[in-house]
Amino acid sequence: MRIIRHVRTTPQDLKRAVVAIGNFDGVHRGHQGIIGKARQLAEASDCHTAVLTFEPHPRSVFQPDNPPFRLTPFRVKARLIQSLGVDALFALPFNRALSSLEPDAFIEKVLVDGIRCGHVVVGDNFRFGRKRAGNIETLKAGGDKHGFGVTALTRMKSLGAEAYSSTGVRSYLSGGAPAQAAMLLGRYYEVVGRVHHNDGVLTLAPEAINLPAQGVYAVRVTVDETGGWAGAMAELLHIQGTPHPTCRFSILPIEQGPDIAGQAVRIAMIERLGNLSEAIPDQSLNHRLSVHRDAAMGVLTSEDWTSSWPASPILAGPHT
C-alpha cells in the first residue's frame, strides 16, 4: 500500500480511484464496511481502492490540551487499513488551512484537482469543510458537477443493534470492558510501544492513545510486526506526570513467547480480570500472581490466533 501525504503528489495511475473518506480512528467494523464497499466498487470498475484520512486527528488540532483521545496511532491505523486490501492511503496533514476550506473548495482542491477520484464512499453522518458545513447532499452536488460518484452507507450495527462507533469503543475501554470493545472493532484492542530493558515499563508513542482502565488483564503479546502471539497476564497501571502517555505492564508469561525486553511490542487486551488492589485471601505477591495467572489461562485457552488479524473464534475477520 502506498502512503501519500499531499494530493499534489498523486500518482497518475491512481486517477479515477474509488476513495473511502473518514478519520477511521480505530478502524472498527463500521469503518471496515465503508472501506470494503470502496474496494468492491473499485474491483467492479477495474480501478484502485484508496482511503483518504487526516493526520493528526482533527480533535488534537482543535483541542490540543485535552487528554489522549485517539484509538490508533497513525502507524497502527495504516497497518490495519492495508490489511483490508487498500492500494493507496492519502494521509493529508490536518491543519488550520485545510480546516478553513469551504466545502466546495475542499471538493475542488482535494477530490477533483488533487486526487482526481472517480467515486467516493462515506458514512451517512459524514461532514466536511469549514465548520463541518458540508454534508452528503453537498458532496453529491459536487460529484454531479465534477463527474464523480458518491455512495453513502447507512451506519452499520452489531447483532445487538449497537452502532459501530469509535465513541463506543472508547467507552468500553475506559470502563474496563475490552471484550465488548472487541465486538465493535472486530479484533482485540492493542496497546503498542517499546518495553524498557528488564524493568517492565511500556512507554507509548507521543501521539498514543486512549488507554484502557487500570487493572489486571489477560493479554496476548507479540514482538511488533513479527507475529507469534504468546499468552500473558498483565497489570496495567497508568503513570501520571510523565511527558508522554505511559503505562506499566508487569507481564507474567503463560506460554513460551519472544523475549520482549527492549523490543517494540503489541499487547492485545483480551479480558479484564480485576482491579490492581482486588482483595485475595492470601495477600502474598506470589499467590496473587498465581490466582491472576490461572484466571488468564482460563480466558486464553480457547483463543485461536493469526498474526495478521489477531482475534478469537467469536470475532470475524475484516470486512472485505
DOLOSE-630470 format. One record per residue: residue number from 0; x, y, z of N, C-alpha, C in turn. Coordinates in steps of 0.2 Angstrom, whole numbers, plus 2048, in hexadecimal, padded with zeros to 3 digits. Each point is the difference from the previous one (the first is absolute). Last residue first. Layout:
% DOLOSE-630470
k:n.c1:n.c2:n.c3:ca.c1:ca.c2:ca.c3:c.c1:c.c2:c.c3
NUM:X:Y:Z:X:Y:Z:X:Y:Z
...
***
This chain:
% DOLOSE-630470
k:n.c1:n.c2:n.c3:ca.c1:ca.c2:ca.c3:c.c1:c.c2:c.c3
319:7B8:7DB:813:804:801:7FA:7FB:800:7FA
318:803:801:81D:7FC:801:7FB:804:801:7F9
317:80B:7F3:815:7FE:806:7FD:7FB:800:7FB
316:800:7EC:811:805:803:7FD:7FE:807:7FD
315:7F3:7F5:816:801:7FF:7F8:806:804:7FE
314:7FB:7F6:819:801:807:7FC:802:7FE:7F9
313:7FD:7EF:811:7FA:804:800:800:806:7FC
312:813:7F1:803:7FB:7FD:7FB:7FA:804:800
311:815:80E:807:7FE:7FA:802:7FA:7FD:7FB
310:815:811:7FA:7F9:800:802:7FF:7F9:802
309:813:811:7F3:800:7FC:806:7F8:800:802
308:80D:802:7E9:7FA:803:803:7FE:7FD:806
307:815:7FB:7F5:7FE:806:7FC:7FA:803:803
306:80A:7EC:809:804:806:801:7FE:806:7FD
305:7F0:7EC:80A:804:801:7FA:804:806:801
304:7F2:7EE:812:802:806:7FD:804:800:7FA
303:7EE:7F5:814:804:7FE:7FA:802:806:7FB
302:7F7:7F9:81C:802:805:7FB:803:7FC:7FA
301:7F8:7F7:816:7FC:7FF:7FA:801:805:7FA
300:80C:801:815:800:7F9:7FE:7FC:7FF:7FA
299:802:814:80E:804:800:7FA:800:7F9:7FD
298:7F5:806:815:7FD:804:7FB:803:7FE:7F9
297:808:7F6:814:7F9:7FE:7FE:7FD:803:7FB
296:815:807:808:801:7F9:7FC:7F9:7FE:7FE
295:801:813:80E:802:801:7F9:800:7FA:7FC
294:7FD:7FD:817:7FA:803:7FD:801:802:7F9
293:812:7F8:80C:7FB:7FA:7FF:7FA:803:7FD
292:810:810:807:802:7FC:7FA:7FC:7FA:7FE
291:7FB:80E:813:7FF:803:7FA:802:7FC:7FA
290:805:7F7:815:7F8:800:7FF:7FF:804:7FA
289:816:7FF:806:7FE:7FA:7FE:7F9:800:7FF
288:80A:813:808:801:7FF:7F9:7FE:7F9:7FE
287:7FD:805:817:7FC:805:7FC:801:7FF:7F8
286:80D:7F4:810:7FA:7FD:7FF:7FB:805:7FC
285:816:807:804:800:7FA:7FC:7F9:7FD:7FF
284:803:813:80E:801:802:7F9:800:7FA:7FC
283:7F3:800:818:807:800:7FD:800:801:7F9
282:7EC:7FF:80F:803:806:7FD:807:800:7FD
281:7EA:7EF:805:807:800:801:803:806:7FC
280:7E9:7FF:7FD:801:7FE:807:807:800:803
279:7F9:812:7EE:801:7F9:7FF:801:7FD:807
278:7F6:819:7F4:802:7FC:806:801:7F8:7FE
277:804:816:7F0:7FB:7FB:801:803:7FC:806
276:80A:813:7F4:800:7FF:807:7FB:7FB:802
275:803:805:7E9:807:7FF:802:800:7FF:808
274:7EA:7F9:7F2:804:806:802:807:7FE:802
273:7F4:7F0:7EF:7FE:803:806:804:806:801
272:7FF:7F2:7EC:7FF:7FB:805:7FE:803:807
271:7FE:807:7E4:802:802:806:7FE:7FB:806
270:806:7FB:7E5:7FB:800:805:803:803:806
269:80B:801:7EB:7FB:7FB:7FF:7FA:801:804
268:815:80F:7F4:7FC:800:806:7FA:7FB:7FF
267:819:802:7F4:7F9:800:7FF:7FD:7FF:806
266:818:80A:7F8:7FD:7FC:806:7F9:801:7FF
265:819:803:7F2:7F9:801:800:7FD:7FC:805
264:81A:80B:7FD:7FB:7FB:800:7F9:802:7FF
263:81D:805:7FF:7FA:803:7FE:7FB:7FA:800
262:816:7FE:80F:7FD:7FF:7FA:7FA:804:7FF
261:80E:7FC:814:803:805:7FB:7FD:800:7F9
260:7FB:7EB:80E:804:806:803:803:804:7FB
259:7F2:7EB:7FD:7FD:807:7FE:805:806:803
258:801:7E5:7F7:803:804:805:7FE:807:7FF
257:7EF:7EC:7F8:807:803:7FE:802:804:806
256:7F1:7EB:806:800:805:7FB:806:804:7FF
255:7F1:7EA:80D:807:802:7FE:7FF:805:7FA
254:7ED:7FF:812:802:7FC:7FB:807:802:7FE
253:7F7:80C:811:7FC:7FA:801:802:7FA:7FC
252:80C:819:80B:7FE:7FB:7FA:7FC:7FA:803
251:801:819:809:801:7F9:803:7FF:7FB:7FA
250:804:81D:804:7FE:7FA:7FB:802:7F9:803
249:7FB:81B:807:804:7FB:803:7FD:7F9:7FC
248:7FF:81B:7F8:7FD:7F9:800:805:7FB:803
247:7F9:81C:7FF:805:7FB:803:7FD:7F9:7FF
246:7FE:819:7F3:7FD:7FC:804:805:7FA:802
245:7FC:81B:7F4:805:7FB:802:7FB:7FB:804
244:801:818:7EF:7FC:7FB:803:803:7F9:802
243:80F:816:800:7FC:7FC:7FB:7FC:7FB:803
242:80D:80E:80E:800:804:7FA:7FC:7FD:7FA
241:7FA:7FB:81A:806:7FF:7FC:7FF:804:7F9
240:7F1:7FF:814:805:805:800:806:7FE:7FC
239:7F0:7EC:808:7FF:807:7FF:806:804:800
238:7F9:7E6:7FA:805:804:804:7FF:807:7FE
237:7F1:7E7:800:801:806:7FD:805:804:804
236:7FD:7E5:7FE:800:806:805:802:806:7FC
235:7FA:7E4:7FD:800:806:7FD:7FF:806:805
234:808:7E5:7FE:7FD:805:805:801:806:7FD
233:7FE:7E6:7F5:803:807:800:7FD:804:805
232:804:7E5:7F5:7FC:804:805:804:807:801
231:800:7EE:7EA:803:803:806:7FB:803:804
230:806:7F0:7E7:7FC:802:805:803:803:806
229:809:801:7E6:800:7FC:806:7FB:803:805
228:804:801:7E3:7FD:803:806:801:7FB:806
227:809:804:7E7:802:7FC:805:7FE:802:807
226:806:812:7EC:7FC:7FA:801:802:7FC:806
225:80A:814:7F6:803:7FA:7FF:7FB:7FA:801
224:7FE:819:804:800:7FF:7F9:803:7F8:7FE
223:804:809:819:7FD:804:7FB:801:7FD:7F9
222:800:7F0:815:805:805:7FE:7FD:804:7F9
221:7EE:7F6:811:805:7FE:7FB:805:805:7FF
220:7EB:7F6:812:805:805:7FF:804:7FD:7FA
219:7E6:7FF:80E:805:7FD:7FB:805:805:7FF
218:7F0:7FE:817:802:803:7FA:803:7FB:7FB
217:7F0:805:818:803:7FB:7FC:801:803:7F9
216:800:80F:817:7FD:7FD:7FA:803:7FA:7FE
215:7FC:813:816:804:7FA:7FE:7FC:7FD:7FA
214:800:81C:806:7FE:7F9:802:805:7FB:7FE
213:7F7:81B:7F8:805:7FC:804:7FD:7F9:803
212:7F6:80B:7E9:800:801:808:805:7FC:803
211:805:807:7E7:7FB:7FC:803:800:802:808
210:809:812:7EE:802:7FA:803:7FA:7FD:804
209:805:80F:7EA:7FB:800:805:801:7FA:804
208:815:80B:7F5:7F9:7FE:7FD:7FC:800:806
207:817:808:7F2:7FB:7FB:802:7FD:803:807
206:812:80B:7F3:7F9:802:7FD:7FB:7FB:803
205:818:7FE:806:7FD:807:802:7F9:801:7FE
204:808:7E6:804:802:806:7FB:7FD:806:802
203:803:7EE:813:7FD:801:7FA:802:806:7FC
202:80B:7EE:813:7FF:807:7FE:7FD:801:7F9
201:803:7EC:814:7FF:801:7F9:7FE:807:7FF
200:80E:7F1:814:7FD:806:7FE:7FF:800:7F8
199:80C:7EF:80F:7F9:7FF:7FF:7FC:806:7FE
198:819:7FB:803:7FC:804:806:7F8:800:7FF
197:813:7F7:7F0:7FF:7FC:807:7FC:804:805
196:806:80E:7EB:804:7FA:802:7FE:7FE:807
195:7ED:80D:7F2:807:801:803:803:7FA:802
194:7ED:801:7ED:801:7FE:807:807:802:802
193:7EE:80B:7ED:807:7FD:801:801:7FE:808
192:7E8:802:7F1:805:804:802:806:7FC:801
191:7E3:7FF:7FC:806:7FF:7FD:806:805:803
190:7E6:7F3:804:804:805:803:807:7FF:7FC
189:7E6:7F7:7F8:807:800:801:804:806:803
188:7E6:7F1:7FD:804:807:801:807:7FF:802
187:7F1:7ED:7F2:802:803:807:804:806:800
186:7EE:7FA:7ED:806:7FD:802:801:803:807
185:7ED:806:7F4:801:7FB:7FC:807:7FC:802
184:7F4:815:80A:806:800:7FB:801:7FA:7FB
183:7EE:801:811:7FF:806:7FB:806:800:7FB
182:801:7F0:811:7FA:7FE:7FC:7FE:806:7FB
181:811:802:810:802:7FC:7FB:7FB:7FE:7FB
180:7FC:80C:814:803:804:7FB:802:7FC:7FA
179:7F8:7F5:812:7FA:803:7FD:803:805:7FB
178:810:7F5:80D:7FC:7FB:7FC:7FA:803:7FC
177:80D:80D:810:804:7FF:7F9:7FC:7FB:7FC
176:7FB:80F:816:7FC:7FA:7FC:803:7FF:7F9
175:804:812:813:803:7F9:801:7FD:7FB:7FD
174:7FB:818:7FE:7FC:7FC:805:803:7F9:802
173:809:80F:7EF:801:803:806:7FC:7FD:806
172:7FE:7F6:7EA:807:800:803:801:804:806
171:7EB:801:7F5:801:7F9:803:808:800:803
170:7FA:814:7F5:7FC:7FF:806:801:7F9:803
169:80A:805:7EB:803:804:806:7FD:7FF:806
168:7F6:7F7:7ED:806:7FC:802:803:803:805
167:7ED:80B:7F7:7FF:7FA:804:806:7FC:802
166:803:813:7F2:7FE:802:807:7FE:7FA:804
165:805:7FD:7EA:806:801:804:7FE:802:807
164:7EF:7F1:7F1:802:807:801:807:800:804
163:7E9:7F0:7F6:808:800:800:802:807:800
162:7E8:7F9:80A:803:803:7FA:808:7FF:801
161:7ED:7EF:80A:804:806:802:804:802:7FA
160:7F0:7ED:801:7FE:806:7FE:803:806:803
159:806:7E8:802:7FC:803:805:7FD:807:7FF
158:80E:7F5:7F0:7FA:7FB:801:7FC:803:806
157:80E:813:7F5:802:7FA:802:7F9:7FB:801
156:803:816:7EE:7FF:7FE:807:801:7F9:802
155:805:816:7ED:7FF:7F9:801:7FF:7FF:808
154:7FA:816:7F0:804:7FE:805:7FE:7F8:802
153:7FD:809:7E7:7FC:801:806:805:7FD:806
152:80B:80A:7E9:7FD:7FA:803:7FD:801:807
151:805:80D:7E7:800:801:807:7FD:7FA:804
150:80D:808:7E7:7FC:7FA:803:800:802:808
149:805:80D:7E6:800:800:808:7FC:7FA:802
148:80F:809:7E8:7FA:7FD:803:801:800:808
147:80A:812:7EC:801:7FA:804:7FA:7FE:803
146:803:814:7F1:800:7FA:7FD:803:7FA:804
145:7FB:819:804:806:7FE:7FE:801:7F9:7FD
144:7EB:809:808:803:806:7FD:807:7FE:7FC
143:7F3:7F1:80E:7FD:801:7FA:803:805:7FC
142:809:7FC:815:801:7FA:7FC:7FC:801:7F9
141:7FD:810:811:807:801:7FD:801:7FA:7FC
140:7EC:7FF:80B:800:805:7FB:806:801:7FD
139:7FF:7F1:811:7FD:7FD:7FA:7FF:805:7FB
138:809:806:815:805:7FC:7FD:7FD:7FD:7F9
137:7F2:80D:80E:805:804:7FE:805:7FC:7FB
136:7F0:7F5:80D:7FD:803:7FA:805:805:7FC
135:806:7F5:814:800:7FB:7FB:7FD:804:7F9
134:80B:811:810:7FD:7F9:802:7FF:7FC:7FA
133:80E:818:80B:7FE:7FC:7FA:7FD:7F9:803
132:808:811:80F:7FA:803:7FC:7FE:7FB:7FB
131:812:802:813:7FC:7FA:7FE:7FA:801:7FC
130:811:811:805:7FB:7FF:805:7FB:7FA:7FF
129:80F:803:7EC:800:805:805:7FA:7FF:805
128:805:7EA:7F3:801:807:7FE:7FF:804:806
127:7F4:7E8:800:806:803:7FE:800:807:7FE
126:7F2:7E7:80A:800:808:7FF:807:802:7FE
125:7F0:7E8:802:806:803:7FE:7FF:808:800
124:7F1:7EC:806:801:805:804:806:804:7FE
123:7FA:7EC:7F5:7FA:805:7FF:801:806:805
122:816:7F3:7F6:7FA:7FE:805:7FB:806:7FF
121:810:7FB:7EB:800:803:806:7FB:7FD:805
120:80E:7FF:7E6:7FC:7FC:805:801:803:807
119:805:807:7E3:801:801:808:7FB:7FC:804
118:80B:802:7E5:7FB:7FE:804:802:801:807
117:80F:806:7EE:7FA:7FE:7FC:7FA:7FF:804
116:816:811:804:7FD:7F9:802:7FA:7FF:7FB
115:815:810:804:7FC:7FF:7FA:7FC:7F9:800
114:80F:80D:811:800:7F9:7FF:7FD:7FE:7F9
113:803:818:803:805:7FC:803:800:7F9:7FF
112:7F0:810:7F7:806:802:7FD:806:7FB:803
111:7EA:7FB:808:800:800:7F9:807:802:7FD
110:7FC:7FD:818:7FD:7FA:7FC:800:801:7F9
109:809:812:80E:803:7F9:802:7FD:7FA:7FC
108:7FA:818:7FB:808:7FF:801:802:7F9:802
107:7E8:805:7FC:804:801:7FA:808:7FF:801
106:7F1:7FC:813:7FE:7FC:7FA:805:801:7FA
105:801:80F:812:803:7F9:802:7FF:7FB:7FA
104:7F5:815:7FE:808:801:7FF:803:7F9:802
103:7E9:802:804:801:800:7F9:808:800:7FE
102:7FA:802:818:7FE:7FA:7FD:801:7FF:7F8
101:80F:812:80E:7F9:7FF:7FF:7FE:7F9:7FD
100:817:805:80E:7FD:800:7F9:7F8:7FF:801
99:810:800:813:7FC:807:7FE:7FD:7FF:7F9
98:80E:7EF:80A:7F9:800:803:7FC:806:7FE
97:816:7FD:7F8:7FC:7FB:7FD:7F9:801:803
96:810:80E:809:7FF:802:7F9:7FB:7FB:7FD
95:808:7FC:816:7FB:805:800:7FE:802:7F9
94:809:7E8:803:803:806:803:7FA:805:7FF
93:808:7E5:7FA:7FB:804:802:802:806:804
92:80B:7EF:7EC:801:804:806:7FA:804:802
91:7FD:7E9:7F2:801:807:7FF:802:803:807
90:800:7E8:7F4:800:802:807:802:808:800
89:7F8:7EA:7EF:801:808:800:800:802:807
88:804:7E7:7F5:7FE:804:805:802:807:800
87:7FD:7E8:7EF:803:807:801:7FC:803:806
86:7FB:7EA:7F9:805:801:7FC:804:806:802
85:7F0:7EE:80E:800:806:7FD:807:801:7FC
84:7F7:7ED:80E:801:800:7F9:800:806:7FD
83:7FF:7FB:818:7F9:7FF:7FD:801:800:7F8
82:812:803:80F:7FE:7F9:801:7F9:7FF:7FD
81:80A:816:801:803:7FC:7FB:7FE:7F8:800
80:7F9:80F:811:7FC:802:7FA:804:7FC:7FA
79:809:7FE:816:7F9:7FD:7FF:7FD:801:7FA
78:815:80A:804:800:7F9:7FF:7FA:7FC:800
77:800:817:803:803:7FF:7FA:800:7F8:7FF
76:7FB:808:815:7FB:801:7FC:801:7FE:7F9
75:812:800:810:7FB:7FB:801:7FA:800:7FB
74:80F:812:800:804:7FA:7FD:7FB:7FA:801
73:7F9:815:809:800:800:7F9:803:7F9:7FD
72:7F4:800:818:806:804:7FD:800:7FE:7F9
71:7EA:7FC:80E:805:7FD:7FC:805:805:7FE
70:7EE:805:80E:800:7F9:801:806:7FD:7FD
69:7FC:81A:80A:7FF:7FC:7FA:802:7F9:802
68:801:813:80F:7F9:7FE:7FE:800:7FB:7FB
67:80E:80E:816:801:7FB:7FA:7F9:7FE:7FE
66:7FE:816:80E:803:7F9:801:801:7FC:7F9
65:7FE:81B:7FE:7FC:7FB:803:804:7F9:801
64:807:816:7F6:801:7FF:807:7FC:7FA:803
63:7FF:808:7E9:806:7FD:801:802:7FE:807
62:7EC:805:7EF:800:7FF:807:806:7FD:803
61:7FD:805:7E8:7FB:805:803:800:800:808
60:80E:7F1:7F4:802:807:7FD:7FB:805:804
59:7FE:7E9:804:806:802:803:802:807:7FD
58:7ED:7F5:7F7:7FE:802:807:807:803:803
57:800:7F7:7EA:7FE:807:801:7FF:802:807
56:812:7ED:7F9:7F9:800:801:7FD:807:801
55:817:801:7F4:7FD:7FC:805:7F9:800:801
54:802:7FB:7EC:805:800:806:803:807:801
53:7EB:7F1:7F1:803:807:802:804:7FE:806
52:7F5:7F2:7E9:7FF:802:807:804:806:802
51:7F7:7EE:7EB:802:807:801:7FE:801:808
50:804:7EA:7EE:7FD:803:806:803:807:801
49:7FD:7ED:7EA:804:805:804:7FC:802:806
48:801:7ED:7E9:7FD:802:806:804:804:804
47:800:7FC:7E4:803:7FF:807:7FB:802:805
46:7F7:7F5:7E9:804:806:801:803:7FF:808
45:7EE:7F4:7F1:807:7FF:7FE:804:806:802
44:7E9:7FC:805:801:805:7FB:808:7FF:7FE
43:7F6:7F2:811:7FB:800:7FA:802:804:7FB
42:80D:801:813:801:7F9:7FC:7FB:800:7FB
41:7FE:812:80E:806:801:7FC:801:7F9:7FC
40:7EE:801:80F:7FF:804:7FB:806:801:7FB
39:803:7F4:814:7FB:7FC:7FC:7FF:804:7FA
38:80D:80A:810:803:7FB:7FD:7FC:7FC:7FB
37:7F6:810:80E:804:803:7FB:804:7FB:7FC
36:7F3:7F8:812:7FC:802:7FA:804:804:7FB
35:80B:7FA:814:7FE:7FA:7FC:7FC:802:7FA
34:805:810:80F:806:7FF:7FC:7FF:7FA:7FC
33:7EF:806:80F:801:805:7FB:806:7FE:7FC
32:7FC:7F2:812:7FB:7FF:7FB:800:805:7FA
31:80F:801:813:802:7FA:7FB:7FA:7FF:7FB
30:7FD:810:811:805:802:7FB:802:7FB:7FB
29:7F1:7F9:811:7FD:805:7FC:805:803:7FB
28:808:7F2:810:7FD:7FC:7FB:7FC:805:7FC
27:815:80B:80B:7FB:7FB:802:7FC:7FD:7FA
26:815:810:804:7FE:7FB:7FA:7FC:7FB:803
25:80A:813:80C:7FE:7FA:802:800:7FA:7FB
24:7FD:819:7F9:804:7FE:806:7FD:7FA:803
23:7FB:80D:7EA:801:7F9:801:804:7FE:806
22:7F8:815:7F3:805:7FF:805:803:7F9:801
21:7F4:806:7E8:7FF:800:807:806:801:804
20:7F7:7F8:7E6:802:806:803:7FE:7FF:807
19:806:7F0:7E8:7FC:800:807:803:806:804
18:800:7FC:7E4:804:802:806:7FB:800:806
17:806:7F6:7E5:7FB:801:805:803:801:807
16:80C:808:7E8:7FF:7FB:805:7FA:801:804
15:80A:80D:7ED:7F9:7FC:800:7FF:7FB:805
14:819:806:7FC:7FB:804:7FE:7FA:7FC:7FF
13:816:7F9:806:7FB:800:805:7FA:804:7FE
12:815:7FE:7F4:7FC:7FA:7FF:7FA:7FF:805
11:810:813:7FF:7FB:800:7FB:7FC:7FA:800
10:80A:809:817:802:7FD:7FA:7FB:800:7FB
9:802:813:813:7FC:7FA:7FE:803:7FD:7FA
8:807:814:80E:804:7FB:7FE:7FD:7F9:7FE
7:7F5:814:808:803:802:7FA:805:7FB:7FD
6:7F4:7FE:815:7FC:7FE:7FA:803:802:7F9
5:80D:7F9:818:7FD:806:7FD:7FD:7FE:7F9
4:809:7EF:80E:7FF:805:805:7FD:806:7FD
3:800:7E4:7FC:801:807:7FC:7FE:805:805
2:807:7E4:7FE:7FD:805:805:802:807:7FD
1:7FC:7E5:7F6:804:806:800:7FD:805:805
0:800:7E4:800:7FC:806:800:804:806:800
***
